[in-house]
Amino acid sequence: MRHLKGSRLLLILAVVVALIWAWAFWPRQPVLSVTFLDVRQGDCAFVRTPGGKTVLIDAGGAGESSNGYDVGSRVVVPFLRREGVRVLDLAVITHCHEDHVGGMPAVLKSIGARTVIDSGESGSSPMYERVFRLIEKRRLKYTVARRGQTISLPDGVRIDVLNPDDSGVDIEDDADINDHSVVLRLTYRRASFLFAADAETEAEENMVRTCGGLRSAVLKVGHHGSSNATSGIWLRAVRPRIAVISVGRRNPFGHPSAPTLQRLVDRGARIYRTDRDGAVVITTDGENLHVATTRR
């Protein structure tokens, strides 16, 4: 009897050791992560691919000219350093409004980027002009984004440019600038993210008409949840399961708007907001999505 009990214990111990070994050494599917930073009233998303490539899409709101607070040096650069980023592989400026480009000068000065892409518009924002002085001074590779371009990264990660098109639209006001934003769709295996920047309904309808394959599991909601974006036709095409709204607390624009929130609810999307949830981190193995926030 003692011999049988001893054999049984040895068998249990062997199984436990085998399970521990399998957990420690069994190959895991590499993970892609997207972090939507809390940059007050502005946009900033950081992508790390399974192979370690890094992409920054916008760099948040007020730059150093606004009340002495520089979201780039106070929020974005410290975050990138904590992530171990020495130089970005790609920096994307979706358009020239300060709530998207305000922190980029600090990022390019402190971290740098191998390639910078933007919409090619000639903006008059002081921060936008500072970015281009830095691009020229540091001789960074610069590319104008246009619909149909594809950026291929290791591990099968792909970024497609959905907007702007090459129609030569005259940029006359803020609505035109918003509709000229760089809109990107990132795919990794079966997972997909759509970064809508500040594209409003006119640009959305244009993309629905001319771009195939808009469906995406995660939608970075356009224009901070404004009533001028995230139309019904857009949501029917994208069909997001998760919607992230990058927005500042008590902002003067009333973002996000109640009708936009209702449209997202009606589509069954889980809504996350940086003003309430803090940074939103989404990780995926290419199949499943996991969401974590810095505020509970």
C-alpha positions as CSV (number, residue, x, y, z in Angstrom):
1,M,0.0,0.0,0.0
2,R,2.8,2.4,0.9
3,H,4.5,1.6,-2.4
4,L,1.2,2.4,-4.3
5,K,0.8,5.6,-2.5
6,G,4.4,6.6,-3.2
7,S,3.9,5.8,-6.9
8,R,0.8,7.9,-7.0
9,L,2.5,10.8,-5.5
10,L,5.4,10.5,-7.9
11,L,2.9,10.4,-10.8
12,I,1.1,13.6,-9.5
13,L,4.5,15.3,-9.1
14,A,5.5,14.4,-12.6
15,V,2.3,15.8,-14.0
16,V,2.7,19.0,-12.1
17,V,6.3,19.4,-13.3
18,A,5.2,18.7,-16.9
19,L,2.4,21.4,-16.7
20,I,4.8,23.9,-15.3
21,W,7.3,23.2,-18.0
22,A,4.6,23.5,-20.7
23,W,3.4,26.8,-19.3
24,A,7.0,28.2,-19.2
25,F,8.3,26.9,-22.6
26,W,5.2,26.3,-24.8
27,P,5.5,28.7,-27.7
28,R,3.0,31.6,-27.5
29,Q,1.5,33.6,-30.3
30,P,3.3,37.0,-30.4
31,V,1.2,39.9,-29.1
32,L,0.5,43.3,-30.7
33,S,-0.5,46.2,-28.4
34,V,-2.2,49.5,-29.0
35,T,-2.2,52.1,-26.3
36,F,-4.5,55.1,-26.5
37,L,-2.9,57.7,-24.2
38,D,-4.8,60.1,-22.1
39,V,-3.6,63.4,-23.6
40,R,-6.6,65.5,-22.5
41,Q,-8.5,67.0,-25.5
42,G,-6.4,65.4,-28.2
43,D,-5.3,62.1,-29.9
44,C,-2.3,59.9,-29.3
45,A,-2.0,56.2,-30.0
46,F,1.1,54.0,-29.7
47,V,1.4,50.7,-31.5
48,R,4.0,48.0,-30.7
49,T,4.1,45.1,-33.1
50,P,4.9,41.6,-32.1
51,G,8.4,42.1,-33.6
52,G,9.0,45.2,-31.6
53,K,8.4,47.9,-34.3
54,T,6.9,51.1,-32.9
55,V,4.4,53.5,-34.4
56,L,3.0,56.7,-32.9
57,I,-0.2,58.1,-34.4
58,D,-0.4,61.8,-33.3
59,A,1.0,63.2,-30.1
60,G,-1.7,64.9,-28.3
61,G,-3.0,68.3,-27.4
62,A,-1.5,71.5,-26.1
63,G,2.1,72.1,-26.9
64,E,4.5,74.2,-24.9
65,S,3.0,77.5,-26.2
66,S,-0.2,76.8,-24.2
67,N,0.0,77.9,-20.6
68,G,3.4,76.3,-20.3
69,Y,2.0,72.8,-20.4
70,D,3.6,70.6,-23.1
71,V,1.8,67.2,-23.4
72,G,4.7,65.9,-25.4
73,S,7.3,66.4,-22.8
74,R,5.0,65.8,-19.8
75,V,3.0,62.7,-21.1
76,V,4.1,61.2,-24.4
77,V,7.9,61.3,-24.1
78,P,7.9,59.8,-20.5
79,F,5.5,57.1,-21.7
80,L,7.7,56.2,-24.7
81,R,10.8,56.1,-22.5
82,R,9.0,53.8,-20.0
83,E,8.2,51.6,-23.0
84,G,11.9,51.4,-23.8
85,V,11.5,53.3,-27.2
86,R,14.8,54.7,-28.3
87,V,13.6,55.8,-31.7
88,L,10.1,55.4,-33.3
89,D,10.0,53.4,-36.5
90,L,7.1,55.6,-37.7
91,A,5.4,58.8,-36.5
92,V,2.1,59.7,-38.1
93,I,0.7,63.3,-38.0
94,T,-2.9,62.9,-39.1
95,H,-3.4,66.6,-39.6
96,C,-2.2,70.0,-38.5
97,H,-4.6,70.8,-35.6
98,E,-2.8,71.3,-32.4
99,D,-4.8,68.7,-30.5
100,H,-3.0,66.2,-32.7
101,V,0.4,67.7,-33.4
102,G,0.9,69.7,-30.2
103,G,3.2,67.1,-28.5
104,M,5.1,66.0,-31.7
105,P,7.9,68.5,-31.5
106,A,8.9,67.2,-28.0
107,V,8.7,63.6,-29.3
108,L,10.9,64.3,-32.4
109,K,13.4,66.2,-30.3
110,S,13.7,63.6,-27.5
111,I,12.9,60.3,-29.2
112,G,13.0,60.9,-32.9
113,A,11.5,58.8,-35.7
114,R,12.9,56.9,-38.7
115,T,10.0,58.0,-40.9
116,V,7.3,60.7,-40.5
117,I,4.1,60.7,-42.6
118,D,1.3,63.2,-42.7
119,S,-1.5,64.4,-45.0
120,G,0.6,66.9,-46.9
121,E,-1.5,69.9,-46.0
122,S,0.1,73.3,-45.5
123,G,-1.0,74.1,-42.0
124,S,-0.3,77.4,-40.2
125,S,-0.1,76.0,-36.7
126,P,3.1,77.0,-34.9
127,M,3.5,73.4,-33.7
128,Y,3.1,72.1,-37.2
129,E,5.7,74.5,-38.5
130,R,8.1,73.4,-35.6
131,V,7.6,69.8,-36.6
132,F,8.7,70.5,-40.2
133,R,11.7,72.5,-39.0
134,L,12.7,69.4,-36.9
135,I,12.2,67.1,-39.9
136,E,14.4,69.2,-42.0
137,K,17.0,69.8,-39.3
138,R,17.3,66.1,-38.4
139,R,16.9,65.0,-42.1
140,L,14.1,62.6,-41.2
141,K,12.5,60.6,-44.0
142,Y,9.2,62.2,-44.8
143,T,6.2,60.9,-46.8
144,V,2.8,62.3,-47.7
145,A,0.1,59.7,-47.0
146,R,-2.4,59.0,-49.8
147,R,-5.2,56.4,-50.1
148,G,-4.0,53.1,-51.4
149,Q,-0.6,53.2,-49.7
150,T,0.3,50.2,-47.6
151,I,3.0,50.0,-44.9
152,S,4.1,46.4,-44.3
153,L,5.7,45.6,-40.9
154,P,7.2,42.3,-39.7
155,D,5.0,39.5,-38.4
156,G,2.3,40.2,-40.9
157,V,1.3,43.5,-39.5
158,R,-0.1,45.8,-42.2
159,I,-1.2,49.4,-42.2
160,D,-3.4,50.6,-45.0
161,V,-4.0,54.3,-45.7
162,L,-7.7,54.9,-46.3
163,N,-7.7,58.7,-46.3
164,P,-7.0,61.3,-47.7
165,D,-7.6,60.6,-51.3
166,D,-5.7,62.3,-54.2
167,S,-8.6,64.5,-55.3
168,G,-6.8,67.8,-54.7
169,V,-9.5,69.2,-52.3
170,D,-9.0,72.8,-51.4
171,I,-8.3,73.2,-47.7
172,E,-10.4,76.3,-46.7
173,D,-11.6,75.7,-43.1
174,D,-11.3,73.3,-40.1
175,A,-13.9,70.9,-41.6
176,D,-11.8,70.5,-44.7
177,I,-8.7,69.9,-42.6
178,N,-10.5,67.3,-40.6
179,D,-11.8,65.5,-43.7
180,H,-8.2,65.6,-45.1
181,S,-7.0,63.7,-42.0
182,V,-4.9,60.6,-42.4
183,V,-7.1,57.6,-41.6
184,L,-5.4,54.2,-41.1
185,R,-6.5,50.6,-40.8
186,L,-4.1,48.3,-39.1
187,T,-4.4,44.5,-39.3
188,Y,-2.6,41.7,-37.6
189,R,-3.8,38.2,-38.5
190,R,-7.6,38.4,-37.8
191,A,-7.5,41.5,-35.6
192,S,-8.1,45.0,-37.0
193,F,-7.9,48.6,-35.8
194,L,-9.3,51.6,-37.6
195,F,-7.8,55.0,-36.6
196,A,-10.3,57.6,-37.8
197,A,-8.4,60.8,-36.7
198,D,-10.8,63.7,-37.1
199,A,-12.5,62.5,-40.3
200,E,-16.0,63.8,-40.4
201,T,-19.1,62.6,-42.3
202,E,-18.0,63.7,-45.8
203,A,-14.8,61.8,-45.5
204,E,-16.6,58.8,-44.0
205,E,-19.0,58.6,-46.9
206,N,-16.2,59.0,-49.4
207,M,-14.3,56.0,-47.7
208,V,-17.5,53.9,-47.6
209,R,-18.0,54.5,-51.3
210,T,-14.4,53.9,-52.5
211,C,-12.6,51.7,-49.9
212,G,-13.3,48.1,-49.5
213,G,-12.8,46.1,-46.3
214,L,-13.5,48.8,-43.7
215,R,-14.8,46.3,-41.1
216,S,-12.6,46.6,-38.0
217,A,-12.9,45.1,-34.5
218,V,-11.6,48.3,-32.9
219,L,-12.5,51.9,-33.9
220,K,-10.7,55.0,-32.7
221,V,-13.8,57.1,-32.9
222,G,-13.5,60.1,-35.3
223,H,-13.1,63.7,-34.1
224,H,-13.3,62.9,-30.4
225,G,-16.9,61.7,-30.6
226,S,-18.2,64.9,-32.3
227,S,-21.7,65.0,-33.7
228,N,-20.1,65.7,-37.1
229,A,-18.5,62.2,-37.3
230,T,-19.3,58.5,-36.7
231,S,-22.3,58.5,-38.9
232,G,-24.7,55.6,-39.2
233,I,-23.4,54.6,-42.7
234,W,-19.9,54.6,-41.3
235,L,-20.7,52.4,-38.4
236,R,-22.6,49.9,-40.6
237,A,-19.4,49.6,-42.7
238,V,-16.9,49.4,-39.9
239,R,-19.0,47.3,-37.4
240,P,-16.7,47.9,-34.4
241,R,-16.9,45.7,-31.3
242,I,-14.8,48.2,-29.3
243,A,-14.9,52.0,-29.7
244,V,-12.2,54.2,-28.1
245,I,-12.9,57.9,-27.8
246,S,-9.9,60.1,-27.1
247,V,-11.3,63.2,-25.3
248,G,-10.6,65.6,-22.5
249,R,-12.6,66.1,-19.3
250,R,-15.0,68.9,-19.3
251,N,-13.9,70.0,-22.8
252,P,-15.6,73.1,-24.2
253,F,-16.8,71.3,-27.4
254,G,-19.3,69.0,-25.7
255,H,-17.4,65.9,-26.9
256,P,-18.4,63.2,-27.1
257,S,-21.9,64.0,-28.3
258,A,-25.0,62.2,-27.0
259,P,-26.2,61.1,-30.5
260,T,-22.7,59.7,-31.4
261,L,-22.6,57.7,-28.1
262,Q,-26.1,56.4,-28.9
263,R,-25.2,55.3,-32.4
264,L,-22.2,53.4,-30.9
265,V,-24.5,51.8,-28.2
266,D,-27.0,50.8,-30.9
267,R,-24.2,49.1,-32.8
268,G,-23.4,47.1,-29.7
269,A,-19.9,48.5,-29.4
270,R,-18.1,48.6,-26.0
271,I,-17.1,52.2,-25.4
272,Y,-14.0,53.4,-23.7
273,R,-13.1,57.0,-23.1
274,T,-9.8,58.5,-22.1
275,D,-11.5,61.2,-20.0
276,R,-13.1,58.5,-17.8
277,D,-10.9,55.4,-18.3
278,G,-7.5,57.0,-18.6
279,A,-5.2,55.3,-21.1
280,V,-6.8,52.4,-22.9
281,V,-4.5,49.5,-23.7
282,I,-5.7,46.8,-26.2
283,T,-3.6,43.7,-26.8
284,T,-4.2,41.0,-29.3
285,D,-2.6,37.7,-30.4
286,G,-4.3,38.3,-33.7
287,E,-7.4,36.4,-32.7
288,N,-8.6,37.6,-29.3
289,L,-8.7,41.2,-27.9
290,H,-8.0,42.1,-24.3
291,V,-8.7,45.6,-23.0
292,A,-7.2,47.2,-19.9
293,T,-7.5,50.8,-18.6
294,T,-5.4,52.9,-16.1
295,R,-8.5,54.0,-14.2
296,R,-10.9,51.4,-12.8
